[in-house]
């Protein structure tokens, strides 16, 4: 009989741990380059597929007993924002992945994971809400009175984790307090046989020839409306993957690392020689595209077709994040009022997506400015 494999992370479909979604084992491999290949530990699943584990350590400000800074200053550089807005980054990446999957675009699958201590937390239906002096729920108006109701658990992904001592130690090593329960992490599928777009461009002596190669791939045109819609101020050549075939030819383009979207205007693009104010991918392929390009229109149509309820469901975080808040409230690491923070971020993401969807042609206007109209177009 073969020796049973020991898994470091098992994801179950429900709290009862009945159906296994996937199993993962920590490897000795890490990624250190830019983009999807940055500062991540590689896990391998039961099918032998590689996944990247990216950890976020500064979710909680323990001195202030609250969730770390969430204020957005559009004057900040992406680098400055990235170092303090960890909860935003987790939810942005998760939401963008869900959107990409729903729109059938090349955006990697993302799963939020954390310590099993958090996952094992059970919120009783009668668990009362304690919100101190902050009044946000009104019983007379039929507002929720328990944690279960407040988090609308029935509408959230309810998967559960089982972790090994090695996985817990890994999370603890990324914590300022050597405590795995303080860490949130993203498990992102690694795209095989791929390199970052900037690496791909560097393989060509002639940059124009490299651009022409990228323009032959339909994926880039399909991604344009999505990337312009999300307005990520940190998307650059390192935030796209070029997938190669056995002959080292580019076959697919993937959008990755959507951690900073909807947080403000881009700062560096205006000065960049290639982009000249456009999104990076647009700058490369815009000479051969326009807003009426069938591939561009196809994605716009899919975005238009999103129902309001779908947008709401896409921006709702998994139950694990609710448990993360409840656990740290019970441990006196954050105040009970911090429950509101998760709702605020979800609401802000939903509002951004709803308001910027092209119902009012806002997205179409931006696309016209970035991608352009046909040269012979007559209104």
Backbone torsions as a table, in degrees:
resi	resn	phi	psi	omega
1	UNK	NA	131.1	-178.4
2	UNK	-70.0	150.2	-179.7
3	UNK	-70.0	132.5	-178.9
4	UNK	-67.2	133.2	179.2
5	UNK	-69.9	141.1	175.8
6	UNK	-97.1	123.7	-178.2
7	UNK	-100.6	141.0	-179.3
8	UNK	-89.8	-21.7	179.6
9	UNK	-147.5	124.1	175.8
10	UNK	-122.4	130.7	179.8
11	UNK	-109.9	119.8	179.5
12	UNK	-100.8	152.8	-176.1
13	UNK	-70.3	-32.1	-174.7
14	UNK	-133.4	172.9	176.8
15	UNK	-61.6	-31.5	-177.1
16	UNK	-77.5	-3.4	177.9
17	UNK	56.5	47.5	-178.7
18	UNK	-89.8	-52.0	-176.6
19	UNK	-109.1	131.7	179.9
20	UNK	-87.5	126.1	175.1
21	UNK	-81.3	-46.2	179.0
22	UNK	-166.0	161.0	177.1
23	UNK	-126.6	145.3	-176.3
24	UNK	-137.1	149.4	176.3
25	UNK	-128.0	136.6	177.9
26	UNK	-69.9	135.5	175.2
27	UNK	-107.1	177.3	177.5
28	UNK	-92.0	5.4	-177.0
29	UNK	-93.3	142.7	175.0
30	UNK	-133.2	162.5	175.5
31	UNK	-114.0	135.5	-175.6
32	UNK	-126.2	-6.9	-178.7
33	UNK	-79.8	-171.6	-176.2
34	UNK	-79.5	175.6	174.6
35	UNK	63.2	-139.4	-178.5
36	UNK	-63.1	-19.7	-177.2
37	UNK	-89.3	17.0	-172.2
38	UNK	-101.0	125.2	170.0
39	UNK	47.7	49.6	-179.0
40	UNK	-128.3	148.1	175.2
41	UNK	-98.1	138.3	-176.8
42	UNK	-92.3	127.7	171.4
43	UNK	-111.1	150.9	177.9
44	UNK	-118.3	137.3	-177.6
45	UNK	-95.0	-176.9	-173.5
46	UNK	-67.4	-18.8	175.5
47	UNK	-90.6	-0.9	-178.8
48	UNK	87.7	9.1	-179.7
49	UNK	-85.2	139.0	178.6
50	UNK	-82.5	141.1	173.9
51	UNK	-129.1	154.3	-179.4
52	UNK	-108.8	129.9	178.1
53	UNK	-103.3	114.5	178.7
54	UNK	-111.9	124.2	-175.1
55	UNK	-102.1	148.9	179.4
56	UNK	-126.6	112.2	-167.8
57	UNK	-100.4	-16.9	-171.7
58	UNK	-108.9	46.6	178.5
59	UNK	-72.5	-39.5	-173.4
60	UNK	-110.1	135.1	170.1
61	UNK	-95.2	98.5	-173.5
62	UNK	-68.9	-28.5	178.8
63	UNK	-69.2	-37.8	-178.9
64	UNK	-91.9	-9.2	-177.2
65	UNK	56.3	49.7	178.2
66	UNK	-152.7	171.4	175.2
67	UNK	-69.6	141.0	-175.2
68	UNK	-59.2	163.8	-171.3
69	UNK	-41.9	126.0	178.4
70	UNK	-115.9	-0.5	-177.0
71	UNK	-71.8	134.9	-179.7
72	UNK	-101.4	122.8	174.6
73	UNK	-114.4	113.2	-174.6
74	UNK	-67.2	-10.9	176.6
75	UNK	-80.9	-16.3	178.6
76	UNK	-67.1	147.5	170.7
77	UNK	-77.0	157.9	175.4
78	UNK	-53.3	-36.2	-179.4
79	UNK	-63.3	-43.4	179.8
80	UNK	-65.0	-42.9	-179.8
81	UNK	-66.3	-39.9	-175.6
82	UNK	-59.5	-34.5	-174.1
83	UNK	-77.4	-8.0	-176.7
84	UNK	-129.5	-13.0	-173.8
85	UNK	-106.0	56.3	-171.8
86	UNK	-67.2	-39.9	179.0
87	UNK	-63.9	-42.7	175.0
88	UNK	-55.3	-45.6	-175.0
89	UNK	-63.2	-40.8	178.4
90	UNK	-62.0	-49.6	-176.4
91	UNK	-71.5	-34.7	176.1
92	UNK	-61.4	-48.1	-177.9
93	UNK	-62.9	-43.1	179.0
94	UNK	-63.1	-47.0	-178.1
95	UNK	-64.3	-42.7	179.5
96	UNK	-62.9	-39.0	178.1
97	UNK	-63.3	-45.1	178.6
98	UNK	-60.8	-43.5	178.7
99	UNK	-61.9	-47.5	-179.3
100	UNK	-58.9	-42.8	179.0
101	UNK	-64.2	-43.7	-178.5
102	UNK	-64.2	-35.5	-178.8
103	UNK	-87.5	1.5	178.7
104	UNK	61.3	43.2	177.5
105	UNK	-107.3	164.3	179.4
106	UNK	-80.6	82.1	175.6
107	UNK	-130.6	126.2	-174.1
108	UNK	-62.7	150.6	175.2
109	UNK	-70.1	141.7	-177.7
110	UNK	-131.5	137.6	176.7
111	UNK	-128.2	132.7	175.0
112	UNK	-83.7	131.4	178.0
113	UNK	-133.2	164.3	-178.9
114	UNK	-160.7	-166.9	179.4
115	UNK	-69.3	148.3	177.5
116	UNK	-63.6	-26.7	176.2
117	UNK	-55.6	-41.5	177.5
118	UNK	-69.4	-46.6	-177.1
119	UNK	-60.4	-34.9	-177.2
120	UNK	-78.7	-9.8	-179.9
121	UNK	-63.2	129.9	178.8
122	UNK	-112.3	121.3	176.6
123	UNK	-93.6	113.0	179.1
124	UNK	-67.9	148.3	-178.0
125	UNK	-59.1	-27.4	-178.2
126	UNK	-93.3	4.7	-178.9
127	UNK	-59.2	113.0	-173.9
128	UNK	-75.1	153.2	174.4
129	UNK	-86.8	130.9	175.5
130	UNK	-119.3	110.6	-173.5
131	UNK	-118.5	17.7	176.8
132	UNK	59.2	-134.3	-177.2
133	UNK	-91.2	-3.4	-178.3
134	UNK	-84.5	119.1	-178.0
135	UNK	-98.4	108.8	176.5
136	UNK	-124.6	-11.2	-179.2
137	UNK	-120.4	133.7	-179.6
138	UNK	-120.5	110.5	-177.7
139	UNK	-60.4	-34.0	-179.2
140	UNK	-64.8	-27.6	178.4
141	UNK	-89.9	8.3	179.6
142	UNK	76.5	24.4	179.5
143	UNK	-68.7	156.6	179.8
144	UNK	-63.5	143.0	-176.3
145	UNK	-115.0	-7.8	-179.8
146	UNK	-126.3	161.8	178.6
147	UNK	-60.5	-38.1	-179.7
148	UNK	-59.0	-46.0	-179.6
149	UNK	-71.0	-39.5	-177.2
150	UNK	-59.2	-39.2	-177.2
151	UNK	-89.2	-0.1	178.8
152	UNK	48.1	54.6	-172.8
153	UNK	-56.6	-31.6	-176.4
154	UNK	-64.0	-19.8	-177.3
155	UNK	-98.5	-0.8	-175.0
156	UNK	-106.4	155.0	172.8
157	UNK	-64.6	128.0	-173.3
158	UNK	-109.6	29.0	-176.9
159	UNK	-67.6	157.4	-175.5
160	UNK	-126.5	150.5	-177.4
161	UNK	-111.7	149.1	168.0
162	UNK	-130.5	125.0	-172.7
163	UNK	-124.0	156.6	176.4
164	UNK	-89.6	168.3	175.1
165	UNK	-60.3	-35.7	178.4
166	UNK	-62.7	-40.7	-179.6
167	UNK	-68.0	-41.9	178.3
168	UNK	-62.9	-40.2	178.3
169	UNK	-65.2	-37.2	177.5
170	UNK	-61.3	-47.2	178.1
171	UNK	-63.2	-42.5	-179.7
172	UNK	-61.1	-35.8	-179.2
173	UNK	-67.1	-19.4	179.2
174	UNK	-95.7	0.6	-176.7
175	UNK	-99.8	139.0	176.3
176	UNK	-63.3	-24.5	-177.9
177	UNK	-107.5	11.8	-178.2
178	UNK	53.6	38.7	-176.6
179	UNK	-126.0	112.4	-176.4
180	UNK	-62.4	-24.4	-177.4
181	UNK	-71.4	-11.3	-180.0
182	UNK	-88.8	-3.2	-173.4
183	UNK	-103.6	133.3	163.7
184	UNK	-107.5	145.6	-178.0
185	UNK	-138.3	154.5	175.3
186	UNK	-113.4	128.7	175.2
187	UNK	-103.8	113.1	-173.0
188	UNK	-118.8	132.9	179.5
189	UNK	-63.7	135.0	178.3
190	UNK	-87.8	129.1	-178.9
191	UNK	-81.1	118.4	-176.0
192	UNK	-71.0	156.0	174.7
193	UNK	51.8	48.1	-176.8
194	UNK	-133.9	155.7	173.5
195	UNK	-135.6	159.2	177.9
196	UNK	-65.5	152.3	-178.2
197	UNK	-57.4	-39.7	-179.8
198	UNK	-65.3	-36.0	175.8
199	UNK	-64.3	-41.4	179.9
200	UNK	-62.8	-43.7	179.8
201	UNK	-62.7	-33.3	-179.6
202	UNK	-69.8	-17.3	179.6
203	UNK	-75.9	-11.0	180.0
204	UNK	-102.3	136.8	173.4
205	UNK	-74.4	-33.0	-179.4
206	UNK	-104.0	111.4	-176.4
207	UNK	-64.4	-35.9	178.5
208	UNK	-62.6	-38.2	177.7
209	UNK	-65.9	-37.0	177.8
210	UNK	-64.8	-43.7	178.1
211	UNK	-61.2	-41.6	-178.8
212	UNK	-62.4	-36.1	177.6
213	UNK	-63.4	-44.7	180.0
214	UNK	-63.9	-35.4	-178.2
215	UNK	-68.6	-12.7	178.9
216	UNK	-84.1	-6.3	-175.7
217	UNK	-102.9	121.6	-175.7
218	UNK	-64.4	-28.0	-175.6
219	UNK	-54.5	-38.2	-177.8
220	UNK	-62.7	-41.8	179.7
221	UNK	-65.8	-37.4	179.2
222	UNK	-67.8	-33.8	-178.8
223	UNK	-75.6	-23.1	-174.2
224	UNK	-52.2	-55.5	-177.8
225	UNK	-61.4	-34.9	180.0
226	UNK	-63.9	-49.9	-178.5
227	UNK	-66.8	-39.4	178.6
228	UNK	-67.7	-37.9	178.2
229	UNK	-59.5	-46.9	-176.4
230	UNK	-74.9	-19.4	173.9
231	UNK	53.8	52.5	178.9
232	UNK	-79.2	117.0	-176.2
233	UNK	-74.7	-3.3	-175.4
234	UNK	-116.0	9.4	-179.2
235	UNK	-77.2	121.4	178.0
236	UNK	-136.8	-168.9	-176.5
237	UNK	-62.5	-24.9	178.9
238	UNK	-77.1	-8.4	-177.5
239	UNK	-100.4	19.2	171.8
240	UNK	-129.0	143.0	175.3
241	UNK	-108.6	137.3	173.1
242	UNK	-105.9	117.0	-179.3
243	UNK	-89.9	134.2	-173.7
244	UNK	-111.1	151.1	173.0
245	UNK	-91.3	-172.7	-177.0
246	UNK	-63.5	-21.8	179.6
247	UNK	-92.8	10.7	-179.4
248	UNK	65.0	25.4	176.7
249	UNK	-94.7	141.9	179.6
250	UNK	-71.6	128.4	-178.0
251	UNK	-121.1	-27.9	-177.8
252	UNK	-143.4	154.7	174.3
253	UNK	-123.0	132.7	179.8
254	UNK	-118.2	140.8	170.6
255	UNK	-92.6	135.9	-176.0
256	UNK	-138.7	167.3	172.7
257	UNK	55.9	58.5	178.9
258	UNK	-90.8	69.4	-174.7
259	UNK	-98.7	-16.5	-168.7
260	UNK	-122.5	14.1	-174.7
261	UNK	-70.4	154.8	177.3
262	UNK	67.2	15.9	-175.6
263	UNK	-105.6	4.4	177.8
264	UNK	144.3	178.9	-177.4
265	UNK	-76.6	151.2	177.0
266	UNK	-70.7	144.4	-177.9
267	UNK	-107.1	-44.2	-171.9
268	UNK	-84.4	-21.9	-174.2
269	UNK	-61.1	-37.5	-175.6
270	UNK	-59.6	-30.6	-176.6
271	UNK	-94.9	-11.4	-174.0
272	UNK	-73.2	134.7	-175.8
273	UNK	-65.1	-34.5	-177.3
274	UNK	-81.4	-48.4	-172.7
275	UNK	-75.9	-41.3	-179.7
276	UNK	48.3	45.0	176.2
277	UNK	95.4	-11.8	178.2
278	UNK	-89.9	164.6	169.4
279	UNK	-65.7	154.9	-169.4
280	UNK	-61.4	-49.1	-177.9
281	UNK	-65.0	-36.6	177.5
282	UNK	-61.7	-41.6	-177.9
283	UNK	-60.0	-33.9	-178.4
284	UNK	-74.8	-44.8	-169.9
285	UNK	-104.8	-1.9	-174.3
286	UNK	-62.5	-26.5	178.0
287	UNK	-62.9	-19.8	-178.9
288	UNK	-114.0	19.7	-178.5
289	UNK	-137.5	163.8	169.3
290	UNK	-154.3	171.9	-173.9
291	UNK	-63.7	-20.4	179.7
292	UNK	-92.6	5.0	175.5
293	UNK	-58.5	131.3	-175.9
294	UNK	-54.8	-38.4	-178.4
295	UNK	-68.7	-39.1	177.6
296	UNK	-68.2	-45.2	-179.4
297	UNK	-62.3	-32.9	-178.8
298	UNK	-61.9	-43.9	178.5
299	UNK	-69.7	-40.3	177.2
300	UNK	-58.7	-42.8	179.3
301	UNK	-62.0	-41.3	179.5
302	UNK	-65.0	-39.8	177.8
303	UNK	-64.7	-43.3	178.1
304	UNK	-60.3	-32.2	-173.9
305	UNK	-80.2	-8.0	178.7
306	UNK	-64.4	126.3	176.4
307	UNK	-77.7	156.0	178.8
308	UNK	-56.3	-41.8	-178.7
309	UNK	-64.2	-35.9	177.8
310	UNK	-64.7	-42.0	178.7
311	UNK	-61.5	-42.3	178.4
312	UNK	-60.5	-47.4	-177.7
313	UNK	-65.3	-35.4	-178.8
314	UNK	-68.0	-31.7	-177.0
315	UNK	-92.0	-1.8	178.0
316	UNK	-82.6	127.4	-177.6
317	UNK	-76.5	160.4	179.1
318	UNK	-69.2	162.8	-178.0
319	UNK	-59.4	-28.9	179.5
320	UNK	-57.3	-36.4	179.6
321	UNK	-69.7	-34.1	174.3
322	UNK	-63.9	-42.6	179.3
323	UNK	-64.6	-36.2	177.7
324	UNK	-57.6	-45.0	178.2
325	UNK	-65.3	-48.1	-177.0
326	UNK	-62.4	-39.8	-179.7
327	UNK	-61.4	-47.2	-176.2
328	UNK	-75.5	-20.8	170.4
329	UNK	-70.0	-45.3	180.0
330	UNK	-65.7	-28.0	179.1
331	UNK	-87.6	3.0	179.3
332	UNK	64.6	24.6	177.0
333	UNK	-83.3	-30.1	176.8
334	UNK	-136.5	155.0	178.5
335	UNK	-73.3	156.0	179.7
336	UNK	-60.3	-31.1	179.9
337	UNK	-60.2	-19.9	-177.6
338	UNK	-67.8	-12.8	173.0
339	UNK	-53.7	-34.3	-176.3
340	UNK	-63.4	-29.0	-174.8
341	UNK	-59.4	-46.1	-179.1
342	UNK	-59.8	-43.8	178.2
343	UNK	-62.9	-38.9	-179.3
344	UNK	-63.5	-44.7	-179.5
345	UNK	-64.4	-44.9	178.6
346	UNK	-59.2	-44.3	-179.4
347	UNK	-64.0	-41.3	178.9
348	UNK	-63.1	-41.6	178.5
349	UNK	-65.0	-43.9	179.3
350	UNK	-62.5	-44.3	-179.8
351	UNK	-62.1	-43.0	-179.3
352	UNK	-60.8	-48.2	-177.6
353	UNK	-63.9	-42.0	-178.0
354	UNK	-67.8	-43.4	-176.5
355	UNK	-73.6	-28.4	-176.3
356	UNK	-97.3	-2.3	173.9
357	UNK	-62.7	150.9	-170.2
358	UNK	-78.0	29.5	174.0
359	UNK	-61.1	-39.5	179.8
360	UNK	-98.6	14.9	178.2
361	UNK	66.0	17.2	177.4
362	UNK	-61.6	-45.7	-179.6
363	UNK	-65.4	-39.2	178.9
364	UNK	-61.3	-38.4	178.3
365	UNK	-62.8	-42.9	179.6
366	UNK	-65.8	-40.8	-179.9
367	UNK	-63.4	-38.9	178.5
368	UNK	-62.1	-40.8	179.7
369	UNK	-67.2	-36.6	-174.6
370	UNK	-89.8	-44.6	-174.9
371	UNK	-93.9	-39.1	176.5
372	UNK	99.3	169.6	176.2
373	UNK	-102.1	162.3	175.4
374	UNK	-58.4	146.8	-176.4
375	UNK	-60.7	-31.2	-177.9
376	UNK	-97.5	15.7	-176.0
377	UNK	-70.5	133.4	177.0
378	UNK	-127.9	112.4	-179.1
379	UNK	-65.4	NA	NA
